[in-house]
Amino acid sequence: MDGGIYLMDGDSLIEMTEEQYDSERILQESLADFPRLLAGDQMTTDDARRWALVAREAAVPDKEGGGDRWSADHLFVDQAGVPTIVEVKRSDDTRIRREVVGQMLDYVAHASIYWNGSDLQDRFIETCEERGTVPEQLLSELTGDEETDGFWEQVQTNLRSGNIRLLFVADAIPSELKRVVEFLNEQMSSTEVLAVEVTQYVDEQDNLKAFVPRLHGQTEEARSAKRSTARPTHDEEDLLNDLREKERSGVLSAAEAAAVRDIYDFIQTEADAYDFGGSANVSVTARWEVLGGSKGMFTLNSGGHIDFWQPSPDADGAEWGETELEEWYDALGAIDHPSIDREKFDTQQKIQIVALTDESNRSQFKAACRQFAQACEQAADESFV
């Protein structure tokens, strides 16, 4: 057992000690709710892996048109469309040392042939409906790009080329399994094989809980053996070059390109953080810590629009509510342009950049965003009183 971890609470130090999961189900549910526990930030040095849940108990057939012979605990996809199969075991389950390895190899050998992108898309939509999330929004947030039409085709391509990730997840990874994972990951050029140890810590009163994920199997030999699967990453230079090209080719007018640049300047000045994404177009997501969840307030897209569906009062860590969100929508809806319809904001959270070519409209947009962030901060402060 590892040593404890310590949480500062004012002037007090709270000791949290390692505790085994009561059942595999608890860890399985935690992974489904919080895919960040899969240690995606430890898998790459630059572009952390992010996941969307496709299905729990994902069925795997053993032949074309055959029945579902196996069932993987979880199936995720990352932002590059790489299917990620997860098998969860507790460390005291003897199957974790041998049986589970053969099981995962069965999964990948058959899934690469008999799964297809359109079927996984259907399962993803079903899962989103069951969990009360919007498939298009979740996928756009995953990829950082509203244009996701080719995403499931990329999933299909990855399946047929064996570009799949296998993750063994447990509260503790036995040394024997670590070595097997390292060996497989070094020898398999297309398929990535890793283990993630998700240790649970609780305080003495069992009021607080913490998870600490650790990645195993990512050796330097394995890194060099893999071909890159990440989507192209973007930066400021890409954004500005893309705007120049779109302006030159007539996709954006000079006024629209100038408006995008101005909103980007606003993001740099006002946002707590921002990151680039996209493929056909370059996008920039502006993030404020107070929003909780992904912290995204809106995404500026070089194609000429702004998406603002990310903020949710139900997000993990959010201390604000529907009132603040509706007031923000009202402020955005008050921008004077024919393309802006406040009544559609609950279902179509998008502003075309043409609506912000007028400087006064841009000022109104910026003010609305500032006021929204301030209102969320005030709500968070009041929640602690």
C-alpha positions as CSV (number, residue, x, y, z in Angstrom):
1,M,0.0,0.0,0.0
2,D,1.2,3.5,-0.9
3,G,1.5,6.3,1.7
4,G,-1.4,8.7,2.2
5,I,-2.0,12.0,0.5
6,Y,-2.7,15.2,2.4
7,L,-5.3,17.9,1.7
8,M,-4.9,21.5,3.0
9,D,-8.2,22.8,4.4
10,G,-7.5,26.3,5.7
11,D,-5.0,25.8,8.5
12,S,-5.8,22.1,8.8
13,L,-4.1,19.1,7.1
14,I,-6.5,16.3,6.3
15,E,-4.9,12.9,5.9
16,M,-6.4,10.7,3.2
17,T,-5.5,7.0,3.2
18,E,-5.6,4.4,0.4
19,E,-8.8,2.3,0.4
20,Q,-9.8,-0.6,-1.8
21,Y,-12.9,-0.3,-3.9
22,D,-15.9,-2.2,-2.5
23,S,-16.6,-3.5,-6.0
24,E,-15.5,-3.3,-9.6
25,R,-18.8,-1.5,-10.3
26,I,-17.7,1.6,-8.4
27,L,-14.5,2.0,-10.4
28,Q,-16.4,1.2,-13.6
29,E,-19.0,3.9,-12.9
30,S,-16.3,6.4,-12.0
31,L,-14.5,5.9,-15.3
32,A,-17.8,6.3,-17.3
33,D,-18.6,9.6,-15.4
34,F,-15.0,10.9,-15.4
35,P,-12.9,9.6,-18.3
36,R,-10.1,11.9,-17.2
37,L,-9.2,9.2,-14.7
38,L,-7.8,7.2,-17.6
39,A,-4.6,9.3,-17.3
40,G,-4.8,10.8,-20.8
41,D,-2.5,13.6,-19.7
42,Q,0.2,11.1,-19.0
43,M,0.1,9.3,-22.4
44,T,1.5,12.1,-24.6
45,T,3.8,15.0,-23.9
46,D,1.8,17.6,-25.8
47,D,-1.8,16.8,-26.7
48,A,-3.4,15.0,-23.8
49,R,-5.8,12.2,-24.7
50,R,-9.5,13.0,-24.1
51,W,-12.3,10.6,-24.4
52,A,-16.0,10.3,-25.0
53,L,-17.9,7.2,-23.8
54,V,-19.3,5.1,-26.7
55,A,-20.7,2.3,-24.6
56,R,-20.5,0.3,-21.4
57,E,-20.5,-3.5,-21.8
58,A,-19.6,-3.0,-25.5
59,A,-20.5,-6.2,-27.3
60,V,-17.8,-7.9,-29.5
61,P,-18.9,-10.5,-32.1
62,D,-16.7,-13.4,-33.1
63,K,-17.7,-13.5,-36.8
64,E,-19.5,-11.4,-39.4
65,G,-23.2,-11.2,-38.5
66,G,-22.6,-13.4,-35.5
67,G,-23.8,-13.0,-31.9
68,D,-22.1,-11.0,-29.3
69,R,-19.6,-13.4,-27.8
70,W,-17.7,-11.0,-25.6
71,S,-18.4,-7.8,-23.7
72,A,-15.8,-5.1,-23.0
73,D,-16.4,-3.1,-19.8
74,H,-16.1,0.3,-21.6
75,L,-15.5,1.5,-25.1
76,F,-14.3,5.1,-25.5
77,V,-13.1,7.1,-28.5
78,D,-10.4,9.8,-28.2
79,Q,-10.2,13.1,-30.1
80,A,-8.3,11.4,-33.0
81,G,-11.0,8.7,-33.4
82,V,-8.9,6.0,-31.8
83,P,-11.2,3.3,-30.2
84,T,-10.1,2.7,-26.6
85,I,-11.2,-0.6,-25.0
86,V,-11.1,-0.6,-21.2
87,E,-11.2,-3.7,-19.0
88,V,-11.6,-3.1,-15.3
89,K,-10.5,-5.5,-12.6
90,R,-9.8,-5.2,-8.9
91,S,-6.2,-6.1,-7.9
92,D,-7.4,-9.0,-5.8
93,D,-9.1,-10.7,-8.8
94,T,-6.7,-13.5,-9.8
95,R,-7.9,-13.1,-13.5
96,I,-6.0,-9.8,-13.7
97,R,-2.7,-11.6,-14.0
98,R,-3.4,-13.9,-17.0
99,E,-7.0,-14.4,-18.2
100,V,-7.7,-10.7,-18.7
101,V,-4.7,-10.4,-21.2
102,G,-6.1,-13.1,-23.4
103,Q,-9.5,-11.6,-23.1
104,M,-8.3,-8.2,-24.3
105,L,-6.5,-9.7,-27.3
106,D,-9.7,-11.5,-28.2
107,Y,-11.5,-8.1,-28.1
108,V,-9.0,-6.3,-30.4
109,A,-8.5,-9.1,-32.9
110,H,-12.3,-9.3,-33.5
111,A,-13.3,-5.7,-33.0
112,S,-10.8,-4.6,-35.7
113,I,-12.6,-6.7,-38.2
114,Y,-16.3,-6.9,-37.1
115,W,-16.9,-3.4,-35.5
116,N,-17.6,-0.6,-37.9
117,G,-17.8,3.2,-37.5
118,S,-21.5,3.6,-38.2
119,D,-22.5,1.0,-35.6
120,L,-20.3,2.7,-33.0
121,Q,-21.8,6.0,-33.9
122,D,-25.3,4.5,-33.2
123,R,-24.1,3.2,-29.8
124,F,-22.6,6.6,-29.0
125,I,-25.9,8.3,-29.7
126,E,-27.8,5.8,-27.6
127,T,-25.3,6.3,-24.7
128,C,-25.6,10.0,-24.9
129,E,-29.4,9.8,-24.8
130,E,-29.3,7.5,-21.8
131,R,-26.9,9.9,-20.0
132,G,-28.8,13.1,-20.9
133,T,-26.1,14.6,-23.1
134,V,-26.2,15.9,-26.7
135,P,-24.1,13.8,-29.0
136,E,-23.1,16.6,-31.4
137,Q,-22.0,18.9,-28.6
138,L,-20.1,16.2,-26.8
139,L,-18.3,15.2,-30.0
140,S,-17.5,18.8,-30.9
141,E,-16.1,19.4,-27.4
142,L,-14.0,16.2,-27.7
143,T,-12.5,17.2,-31.1
144,G,-12.4,21.0,-30.6
145,D,-14.2,21.3,-33.9
146,E,-17.8,21.8,-34.8
147,E,-17.2,20.0,-38.1
148,T,-17.3,16.3,-37.1
149,D,-18.8,14.8,-40.2
150,G,-15.8,12.6,-40.9
151,F,-15.2,11.6,-37.4
152,W,-16.8,8.1,-37.5
153,E,-15.2,7.4,-40.8
154,Q,-11.9,8.0,-39.1
155,V,-12.9,5.6,-36.4
156,Q,-13.6,3.0,-39.0
157,T,-10.2,3.6,-40.6
158,N,-8.5,3.2,-37.3
159,L,-10.4,0.0,-36.6
160,R,-9.4,-1.6,-39.9
161,S,-5.7,-0.5,-39.5
162,G,-5.6,-1.9,-35.9
163,N,-5.1,1.6,-34.6
164,I,-6.8,0.8,-31.3
165,R,-5.9,1.3,-27.6
166,L,-6.3,-1.3,-24.9
167,L,-6.4,-0.1,-21.3
168,F,-6.2,-2.4,-18.3
169,V,-7.5,-0.5,-15.3
170,A,-7.4,-1.6,-11.7
171,D,-6.8,-0.1,-8.2
172,A,-3.3,-1.6,-8.3
173,I,-1.5,-3.2,-11.3
174,P,0.5,-6.3,-10.4
175,S,4.1,-6.4,-11.5
176,E,3.5,-9.3,-13.8
177,L,0.8,-7.5,-15.7
178,K,3.0,-4.3,-15.9
179,R,5.7,-6.3,-17.7
180,V,3.2,-8.0,-20.1
181,V,1.8,-4.6,-21.0
182,E,5.2,-3.1,-21.6
183,F,6.1,-6.1,-23.8
184,L,2.9,-6.0,-25.9
185,N,3.1,-2.2,-26.3
186,E,6.7,-2.4,-27.5
187,Q,5.9,-5.2,-30.0
188,M,2.6,-4.0,-31.4
189,S,3.2,-1.2,-33.8
190,S,-0.4,-0.2,-34.4
191,T,-2.2,-1.1,-31.2
192,E,-1.4,0.7,-28.0
193,V,-1.5,-1.4,-24.8
194,L,-1.4,0.4,-21.5
195,A,-2.4,-0.1,-17.9
196,V,-3.8,2.5,-15.6
197,E,-3.8,2.2,-11.8
198,V,-6.5,4.3,-10.2
199,T,-5.9,4.4,-6.5
200,Q,-8.7,5.6,-4.2
201,Y,-8.1,7.7,-1.1
202,V,-10.6,8.7,1.6
203,D,-10.4,10.8,4.7
204,E,-11.1,9.4,8.2
205,Q,-14.7,10.4,8.3
206,D,-15.3,9.1,4.8
207,N,-16.5,12.5,3.6
208,L,-13.8,13.2,1.1
209,K,-12.6,11.0,-1.7
210,A,-9.7,11.4,-4.1
211,F,-8.5,9.4,-7.1
212,V,-4.9,9.2,-8.2
213,P,-4.3,7.7,-11.7
214,R,-0.9,6.3,-12.7
215,L,0.0,5.1,-16.2
216,H,2.1,2.0,-16.9
217,G,3.5,0.6,-20.1
218,Q,4.5,3.7,-21.9
219,T,8.2,3.0,-22.3
220,E,10.5,4.9,-24.7
221,E,10.8,1.9,-26.9
222,A,7.0,1.8,-27.2
223,R,6.8,5.5,-28.0
224,S,9.3,5.2,-30.8
225,A,7.5,2.1,-32.2
226,K,4.2,3.8,-32.6
227,R,3.2,6.0,-35.5
228,S,1.5,9.2,-34.5
229,T,-2.3,9.0,-34.2
230,A,-2.9,12.5,-32.9
231,R,-5.0,15.0,-34.9
232,P,-2.9,17.9,-36.2
233,T,-2.3,20.4,-33.4
234,H,-2.7,24.2,-34.1
235,D,-1.4,27.4,-32.7
236,E,-1.7,31.1,-33.1
237,E,0.3,31.1,-36.3
238,D,-2.1,28.6,-37.8
239,L,-5.1,30.6,-36.9
240,L,-3.8,33.8,-38.3
241,N,-2.6,32.1,-41.5
242,D,-5.9,30.4,-41.9
243,L,-7.7,33.8,-41.6
244,R,-5.4,35.3,-44.2
245,E,-6.1,32.5,-46.6
246,K,-9.9,32.6,-46.0
247,E,-9.9,36.4,-46.5
248,R,-7.8,36.0,-49.7
249,S,-10.1,33.3,-51.2
250,G,-13.3,35.2,-50.3
251,V,-14.5,32.7,-47.6
252,L,-14.4,35.6,-45.1
253,S,-14.8,39.3,-45.9
254,A,-12.1,41.6,-44.6
255,A,-14.5,42.8,-41.9
256,E,-15.3,39.2,-40.8
257,A,-11.6,38.3,-40.6
258,A,-10.9,41.4,-38.6
259,A,-13.7,40.5,-36.2
260,V,-12.3,37.1,-35.6
261,R,-8.9,38.6,-34.9
262,D,-10.4,41.1,-32.5
263,I,-12.3,38.3,-30.6
264,Y,-9.1,36.3,-30.4
265,D,-7.4,39.3,-28.9
266,F,-10.2,39.5,-26.3
267,I,-9.7,35.8,-25.5
268,Q,-6.0,36.4,-24.9
269,T,-6.7,39.3,-22.6
270,E,-9.7,38.1,-20.6
271,A,-9.8,34.3,-20.5
272,D,-8.1,32.3,-17.8
273,A,-6.8,29.9,-20.5
274,Y,-7.4,29.0,-24.1
275,D,-6.5,26.2,-26.5
276,F,-6.5,25.5,-30.2
277,G,-8.2,22.8,-32.0
278,G,-10.0,22.0,-35.3
279,S,-9.0,20.4,-38.5
280,A,-10.6,22.0,-41.6
281,N,-10.9,25.2,-39.6
282,V,-8.7,26.4,-36.7
283,S,-10.7,26.9,-33.5
284,V,-9.9,28.6,-30.2
285,T,-11.8,27.7,-27.0
286,A,-11.8,30.3,-24.3
287,R,-11.9,28.9,-20.8
288,W,-12.7,30.4,-17.4
289,E,-12.0,28.4,-14.2
290,V,-15.2,29.6,-12.5
291,L,-17.3,27.8,-15.0
292,G,-16.3,24.3,-13.8
293,G,-16.4,21.2,-16.0
294,S,-14.4,21.8,-19.2
295,K,-14.3,25.5,-18.2
296,G,-15.1,26.4,-21.8
297,M,-17.3,29.5,-22.4
298,F,-17.2,29.7,-26.2
299,T,-15.2,28.5,-29.2
300,L,-14.1,30.9,-31.9
301,N,-13.9,29.2,-35.3
302,S,-11.9,30.5,-38.2
303,G,-14.8,29.4,-40.5
304,G,-16.7,32.4,-39.3
305,H,-18.7,31.6,-36.2
306,I,-18.7,31.3,-32.4
307,D,-20.1,28.3,-30.6
308,F,-21.2,28.8,-27.0
309,W,-22.8,25.5,-26.0
310,Q,-20.1,24.5,-23.5
311,P,-21.1,26.2,-20.2
312,S,-23.4,24.0,-18.1
313,P,-24.6,24.7,-14.5
314,D,-24.6,20.9,-14.0
315,A,-20.8,20.6,-14.8
316,D,-18.5,19.2,-12.3
317,G,-17.2,22.1,-10.1
318,A,-19.8,24.7,-11.3
319,E,-21.2,26.9,-8.5
320,W,-23.6,28.9,-10.6
321,G,-27.0,28.2,-12.1
322,E,-29.6,28.6,-14.8
323,T,-30.1,32.2,-13.8
324,E,-26.6,33.3,-14.8
325,L,-26.8,31.3,-18.0
326,E,-30.1,32.8,-19.1
327,E,-28.9,36.3,-18.3
328,W,-25.9,35.6,-20.5
329,Y,-28.1,34.3,-23.3
330,D,-30.3,37.4,-22.9
331,A,-27.3,39.7,-23.2
332,L,-26.0,37.9,-26.3
333,G,-29.5,37.9,-27.8
334,A,-29.7,41.7,-27.4
335,I,-27.0,42.2,-30.0
336,D,-28.6,44.0,-32.9
337,H,-28.2,41.8,-36.0
338,P,-30.8,39.9,-38.1
339,S,-28.9,36.6,-37.7
340,I,-29.2,36.6,-33.9
341,D,-32.4,35.0,-32.5
342,R,-32.5,34.7,-28.7
343,E,-35.3,32.2,-28.9
344,K,-33.0,29.7,-30.7
345,F,-30.2,29.9,-28.2
346,D,-31.4,27.0,-26.1
347,T,-31.0,24.6,-29.1
348,Q,-28.7,26.5,-31.6
349,Q,-26.0,28.2,-29.5
350,K,-24.1,29.9,-32.3
351,I,-23.3,33.4,-33.4
352,Q,-22.2,34.0,-37.0
353,I,-19.1,36.3,-37.0
354,V,-20.9,38.6,-39.5
355,A,-23.1,39.7,-36.6
356,L,-19.9,41.0,-34.9
357,T,-18.4,43.0,-37.8
358,D,-19.9,46.1,-36.2
359,E,-17.5,47.3,-33.5
360,S,-20.4,48.2,-31.1
361,N,-21.8,44.6,-31.4
362,R,-18.4,43.2,-30.6
363,S,-18.2,45.4,-27.6
364,Q,-21.6,44.1,-26.5
365,F,-20.4,40.5,-27.0
366,K,-17.3,41.1,-24.9
367,A,-19.3,42.9,-22.2
368,A,-21.8,40.0,-22.0
369,C,-19.0,37.5,-21.6
370,R,-17.3,39.5,-18.9
371,Q,-20.5,39.9,-17.0
372,F,-21.3,36.2,-17.3
373,A,-17.9,35.3,-15.8
374,Q,-18.4,37.9,-13.0
375,A,-21.9,36.6,-12.2
376,C,-20.5,33.1,-12.0
377,E,-17.8,34.2,-9.6
378,Q,-20.3,36.0,-7.4
379,A,-22.5,32.9,-7.3
380,A,-19.5,30.8,-6.4
381,D,-18.6,33.3,-3.6
382,E,-22.2,33.3,-2.2
383,S,-22.3,29.4,-2.2
384,F,-19.4,29.4,0.3
385,V,-21.1,31.9,2.7
